[in-house]
Amino acid sequence: MENNSLAKNLTYQRKLKGYSQEDLSEKTNVAVRTIQRIEKGDTNPHLQTIKLLAAALEIEVEDLLELENPKTENLQKKWLLLLHGTPILGLVLPLCNILFPLFLWIHKREDNPIYEMHGRSVINFQITMTFLFILSFIALVTIEGLGFFFFVAVIPFTIIVTAFNIVLAINSQKCYYPLAIPFLKNKRNRNSKNLGIVLAFGLIGLMGCNSSISQDISRLSETTIAKDSLDSKIEQLMSDAQVHGMAVSVFNGDTTTYQKTFGYKDFKNKLPLTDSTNIYGASFSKAVFAVLVMKLVEEGIINLDTPLESYLPKKIYGYEPLTRWHDNFSDLASDTLYHKITARMCLAHTTGFPNWRWFEADKKLKVKFEPGSRYQYSGEGMVYLQVVLEKILNKNLESLAEEHIFKPLGMKNSGYQWYERFEKDFAYGHSSSGELYHKDTDNEPRGPSTLETTASDYTQFLEAVLRGELISKASWAALFTPQIRIRSTRQFGPLSNEETTRYDAIQLSYGLGWGLFKTPYGFGAFKEGHGDGFQHYSVIFPQVGKGIMIMTNSDNGEGIFKELLEVALGDTYTPWEWENYMPYNQK
């Protein structure tokens, strides 16, 4: 892009709207200093920054950028084809599987973040495969039988993965290279010395195994943190805040780059928490349920905007309850609004139902405002959608989730109900003082609240979300499209009824089953989980393939979320005050 043209366009559009640089900064969360540098032509801003500025000015990105070449998209696909396709030349020219994409990457990585990410992924994979090929050759002459199998498997595997990624990159601008060792980290500010090291990696094929790089986690802010440093920070935070057990997974490039558990599943008896320990998922349930619903929408079972009442042969309050309480809708017999509720409203928390009926003074279920008109977090809304689906399909929630989510993803230790197999390894919830809560094992399956899972299983689920698996691209786009803007001061409590403009800069909204906010790195999609002794948080940034999952079995867990998000992921955008994640050292 031309610095001067962008500078002139931004200055013109800003003044046309009557905004000062400070006004524009407030609306976009882009620093005043950054805006000043852009308008002077001193910097080439990230495309996401330009998008934020364009949105605040209510103009198209093209009004700020002069796109000189109308075939930019075609050229981009050609470069992606070259990056992913040239390693095939390594079959006839030794080391060219590394050298060709390396030179292309050095030449194009500054032009577009996509080239930088894809090139780095290709080079990491090809170096790894070259290393494995040499090991397989050694195995061929030293290990009878198995060595031959290893030797003949490496090249076909490399070719298949390369071909797969050529198609994937051209069609969706994504890539996936299994087994790749991250020799090159995601850091744009490389000097000539760094480039010399990179060239050395390519020239010698397998001399680039830098252990400190392989131990680094790439954050949103284009900085990194070593895994052992993150270990130490988590241990320090848990000790200071008295968090009894925690599981953390960090995602880079749509895959898990860090996964570890800390502390205890039973603090009293000092039994360690592991990634296979069953943990009560609380409202993490809702994210899984939302994906399940979209799968059923794709199958034509329901439409997001058809009133749910219309799918049933009789009124919902006319059915005999089959559970202890959650499918009892007799309170709605005199309600005049519930018949307007759609699946979209249930997933976006705009039904008008309370969170749970037992929080009401009279303990009765009711629609408290016009459905679709505003946001109010509601487990009852999702239960209503679940019950309608169960009656339409004559299948229970557990069997639907097993068929469409758990089995396809290999989530073998997850369920919306308790199973005997969970007994051998499960986590107790802990009060703030460390006392154990009674473990509920008799919950009836409810889409918004009863998920039992493990750190390993839920990490697999979030990986699938980042990769856009299970449902179509259009369905993922719908899940992560804002349905309702949120302007409440807090998510829960008395302040949930007070309005504020504090979160307008990040466009705090709710999609379908996920909360959303804007950042310079694309939107963040978040989902919390909160129950007695269990406090969880996950946030992903699909446009850059990054995210984090935090699961704790302690009432003190939320007190360290803000600092952990900043340290592990560089996430300073999560609306932590709105979610009442008050730091433990500020209480």
N, C-alpha and C positions, 0 to 999 in steps of 0.2 A: 504494500500500500504506500501511497505518497504521503509523507508526513505533512507537507504544506497543505495539500488539498483537504486532508482530514482536519487539520487545525482550522482552516478557514470555514469549513462546513460546520464544525462544532461551534465555533464562535458565532457564526451567523444564526444557526438554529437556536442556540441558547438565548441570544439577545432578542430573537424574534418572539420567543416565549416570555421574555421579560424576566428571565432568571439571572441571578448573580451566580458566580462560581460556587459560592457557599450554598446557595439554594439548591443547585444541581447536585452538589455533594451530599446534601441531606436527603434528597430523593433517591439517590442511587447507592449510597454507602461507598462510593468511590472517593478517595481522599481528595481534598481541595488541591493539594500539591500535585497530584497526578493529573487532574483536570488542567491545571496551569501549564504543566509540561506538555500535555497533548496540544493545547492551543498555541503553544510556542513552536510546535513541531520538533520538540526535543526527544520524543519517545515514540516507539511503535507499540501501542497498547495491545493487550490480549483481546482476541475477538469477543470473549465474554464481557469484557469491560465495555467495548463498543456497543454490544447488545443492551447492556444495562442503561447506558447513556441514551440510546435510541428510544428505549421503552419509556424512560422518564420524560423525554421530549415529545413522546407520542408521534414518532416518525419511524420510517423504515430504516434498517441498517444501511440500505443502499443510498439513503439521503446523506449519510455521513461518509461512506466509502465510495470512491469512484472506481467502479469495476471496469477496467479497461479491456478485459478479455471476456467476452460473453461465453467462451467455452471453458471456463475455469473448472467446472465439474468434470468435463471429459478429460481435461489434462490431469486432474487429481486422480482419476481412475487409472490413467495410463501410468502415472508414477507409482501408484499402489501395485499395479500389475508388475512393474519392473522390480520393485522392492521384494515382492514375494516370489516372483518367477525366476529371476536371474540365478538364485542358488542352485537351480537344476544344472547349470553349467559346470558345477563342481563335480558332476559325474564323469566329465571328460578332461577338465582342467583342475588339477589339485589346488585346493584352498580357495578356488574362485567362488565356492558356495558362501564364503565369508567375505572375500575381498570385494566382489561386485556390489552386494547390498551395502557394504561398509562405505564405499565411495559414494554411492547414491545417497545414503543417509547423511553423510557429511555435507553433501552438496545441497540437499533439500530440507534438512531438518528445521532450519530457521524459517522456511516459507510457510509452514503450516504445522500445528501441533500434532495433526494426524500422521504426517510423515515421520515426525520425531518418534512417536510412540510405536508405530508399526515397524520402522526400521530397527529400532532398539530390540523389539521382540524377535524379529527375523534373525538378527546377528546373534543374540543370546542363544537362540535355538540351534543355529548352525554351528556355533562354537561347541555347544554341548554335544551335538551329534558327532562332530569330528573327534572330540575327546572319547566318546563312547565307541566310535569305530576303531580307534587305536587300541582301546581296552579289549574290544571284541577280538581283534587280531591276536593280541597276546593270549586271550583265553583260548583261541582256536588251536594254538600250538602247545598249550599247557594243560587244558582241561578237556579230556576226551568226552565226546558226546555233547554235553551241555555247551561247551565252547563253540562247537560248530553251529548249533542253533542260535546262540547269541550273535555270532558273526553274520549269519545270513539274514537275521531279523532287522539289523540296524538300518541298512540302506532302504529296504522296502518301507519300513516305518517312516523314515525321513521323507521319502517321496510322497507317501500317502498324506502325511501331515502338511507338506508343502502344497500339494494340489488342493487339499481341503481349504487351506487358508487363502489361496488365490481366489477361489470362488467366494469364500466368506467376505474377504476384503472388498472385492468388486461390488458385491450385492448389498453389503450392510456397513462397510467401513469399520468392521470389527475383525479381530484376529484372536486365535487361541492356539498357543504352542505348548503342549504338555511336556513336562520334564525339563523345560528350559531353566538353566541356572542363570540368575540375574547378574551376569558379569558387568553389564552397563546399567548404571542407575539412572533414574529420571531426574536429571539436573541440567538445566539449560545453560547455566553460566560456566561453560567449560573454556579454559584458555588453551593456548597452543600446546602447552605441555600436556594437558589432558588429552588433546587430540593425538599427540604423539604416542601416548600410552594406548589409545584406542587402536591406532594403526598397528602398533606392535601386537595387540591381541589378534588382529586379522592376519598378519604376516606369519605368525608362528602357530596360529590355529588353536593351540590349547595352553598357551602360556599366560592366558588372561585370567586365571582363577584367583581373583582378589578376595580374600576371605572377609575383609572389612566391608567391601561393597555387597557381597552376598548376604551380609547380616544387616543391611540397611533397609529401612522402611521409607518409602516416598510419601511425603505429606502434600496436602493441597497447596501449601505455600511455596512449593518447589524446593523445599529444604528436605533433609532426611534426618532420621534418628536411628541409631544402631539398636538392634533388637535387645542386646544386653542392657543398654541404657534404659530402654522402655521397661524391661523386667525390673530394674532397680527403682524406677519411678513408681511403678504400680505397687511394688512392695512397700515403698515409703508412704504412699497415699493410703494404702490399706491399714498400715500400722497407725498412722496419725489419726485417721477417721474411724478406726475400729470396725473395718469392714471384714466380715468373717470368712467369706468365700467369694471368688470372682472368676469368671471366664471371659477372655478377651480375644477377639479375632479382628485382624486388620486386613483390608482388601486393597491390592494394587493390581491394575491391569485386568480387572474382572476375575481375579483369582485370589485365594487366601495366601498372603505373604507372611502372616504371623498368627499363630493360634496357641494359646497357653492358658492353663488354669492355675489359680493361686488359692491358698487357704484351705478351708475345710468344708466338707458337706455336713459335718457334725462337730461343731467347735468344742462342745463339752467333752466328747470322747476323742478329740483330735484325729478324726477320720478324714483323710485328704479328699478334696474335690478333684475329679478327673473329667476329661472331655466326654466320657461315656456315662457319667453320673446323670441320672434323671433329675431335671430341674423343672419346677412349675413355671410355665411360660407366661402366665397372666395374659395381658393384652397383646403380647406377641401373637396370640391366637388370631387376632383380627387381620394381620397382614397375610397370613396363610389362607384365612377364610376368603379374603378379597380376591386372591388369585383363583381359588376354587370357584367362586361365583362367576368370574370372567370366563373361566373354562366352560361353564354351563351356559353362559350367554352365547359363546361361540357355537355351541351345539344347538342353539335355538330353543333351549328349554324355557328361558324367559327373555324379556327385553328390559333393558335398564330403565326405560321411561314409561312402561305400562304399569298402572296401579296394581299392586300385588293382589288385592282383593279379587280382581277380575279373573285370576287363574283358578279360583276355588269354586266348587259348585254351591257352597253355602257360606254364610258369614263366618269369619274366623272365630267369633265368640260363640258360635253354635257347635263347635267341636268339643267332644269330651276330652279333657286333659289326659295325656299319656305319661306325663312326668310329674314330679312333685310340685312344680310351680311354673316353670318357664314357658310352657305352652298353654297356660290358662289365660285366655283373653276375655273372660267374662266381664271384666271391668269396661270393655269397649262397647258394650251393648247400647249405651246411651251416648257414645262419643260421635260427634258430627264431622270430625276431621280425618280420622285414621284411614278412611277409604281412599284418600288422595296419595297415600305413601307409595313410593316406587322403590325399586332396588337401588337406583342411583342415590336416593335420599338416605337409604339405610347405610350405604357404604360411606357417604360423605358426612354423616352425622347431622342431617338436617330434617329428621323426621318429626321433631317436636317432642319425642318421648324423652323422659328423664334418663339419666345414666342407668339406674336400677330403681325399680318400683319401691324397694324397701327404704330408699332414701327420702321418699315422700312422707309428709306428716301422717297421711291416712293409709300409707303402704299400698296405694292403689295405682294401677297403670293408667295413664292418661296422656293425651296429646296436648302439650302446653302452649304451642303457638302454631301458626300456619305452616304446614309441611313445605320444606324447600326454601323458606324465607330467611333463615339464619342458621348459624352453627351452634350446636350444643352436643357435646360428646355423649353418645348413647349406646351402651351395650344392649339395651332392650330393642333398639332398632335393628341391630344385626340378628338378634334372636328371632324377631318377627320374620325377617327374610329367610332365616334358616328353616323355621317351622313351615313356611309356605313351600319352600323347595322340597322338604321331606314329604309333604303331602302330595305334591305334584308327581314326584318320582317314586313314591312309596319305598324310599331308601332312607336310612338314617345318616346323620352327619358323618359318623365315623367311617362308614363304608364308602361314602363319597370321597372323603379326604384320603382314605387309603388308596382308592382307585386312581384318583387324579393327581395327588400330590406326593404322599409318602412313598408309595411303591415306585413310581417313575424316578424319584430322586434318591432312592435307597435310604430313606429315613426310617431305619428299622427300629429305632427306639423312640418313636414319637406316636402320639395318639391324643384324641380329644377326650379319652377316658383312661382310667387307671387300669393297668394290666398287672397280673401277678409277677410277670418277668421284671417289672420295675422294682420289686421289693428288694432285690439283691444289691441294688446300688442307686440310692436316691438321696437328694439333698433336703435337709430340714431348713425351713426358714428360721432366721434368728432375729430377735428383737434388738433394739439399740443397745441393750445391756448384755446381749449374748445369750439370753434365754431361748430355748427351743420352742417354736410354735408346733402345735399338733399338726401332723401331716394329714390333709384331707385326701381320702382315697375313694370317696363315694360320690364325687361330682358326676352329674349327668352331662353328656357331651353338649357343650354350647360353643358356637362358632366364635364369639368374641372373647372367651375367657377361660376355657378349661384345658388348653393345650399342655400336655406333658411332653417334654423333649429333652435333648441333651445339647451341650455346646457344639459338639461335632455335627449333629443333625441340623441344627438351626443355621450353622455356618454353611452347610451344603445348600440350604434353602436360599440364603442371601446370595450365594454364588450364582444360583440359577436365576435369581432376580436380576443381578448385574449382567448376566449373559443373555437375558431375554428369552429364557427357555420356558417350556410348559405351555405358554399361550402365545398368540400371534403378536407381531410387532404392533399392530393396531390396538390390540387389547392392552399391551403395556403402555402405549401412549395414552390410552384412556385412563388407566390407573393413575398416571402421573400428570394428568391435566387438572389444573385447579378447578374445583367445582363451586367453591364458596370462599370468599375472602374472610379472614378472621381478624376482628378488631377488638376482641376482649382483652382486658388487662391481664387476666390469668386464665388458664384452661379450666380450673376447678375452683370451687369456693365462692364466697361473696363477690370477689373481684371479677368473676367470670361474667357478671352482669353489667360491668362497667366498660365503656368503650375507650379506646386509646388509638392514637396514630403512631405509637412507638414502633410498631412492626411493619409499617407501610414500606419502609426502605427495602425490606427483604420480601415483601409481598407474601406475608404469612397466609397460607391457604390450606384447604383440605382437598385432597384428591379423592380417589376411591379406596378407602382403607388405609391411606397413608397421609401424613401431614407433609406439607411442601413449603419450601422457602427458596428464594433466589440468592445466588452468589455469583461472583466472577467466574466460577468454575461450572456454571450450569445450575440447575435446581438441585436442592437436597431433598431427599425423601426420607422421612423419619417415622419410626414407630416405637412407642414406649411400652413398658409393661410394669404394672404396679399391683402388688398384693401384700398381705401380711407376711413380712420376712423375705419378700422377693421384689427386687427393683432392677429393671432392665432398660436398656436403650440401644437402638440401632439407627444409623443414618448412612445412606448411600448417596453417591454422586455419579449416576450412570453415565453422564457425558464424559467423565474422565476416568471411569472404571475404578473408583476408590470408595472406601467406606469403612465402617467399624461396627462391631457388635460387642455390647457389654452386658453380661448377665451376672447378677449378684444374688446371694441368698442372705441378705442382711438389710435391716431397716435403715442402716447408715449408708447404703450404697449410693444413693442419689447425691450425697454430699461431695463426692469426688468426680462426678460426671463432667462438670465444666472444665476442670483442669486436665482431666484425662483426655477429653476430646481435643483440647488445644495441643497437648504434648504429643499424643500419638498420631493425630491426623491433621493438625493445623486447622481444625474446625473452630473458628471464632464466630460462626454465623448461627449455630443452633440457638433458638430462642429460649435459653435456659431459665430465665426469670419467668417467662410465660408458663413453662412447665414446672415451675417451683423447684428447680434443681439448685437450691441454695448451698453454696460451698460450706463445707463442714467448719472451716475456720472463720466464717463470717456470721455464724448464727449468734 
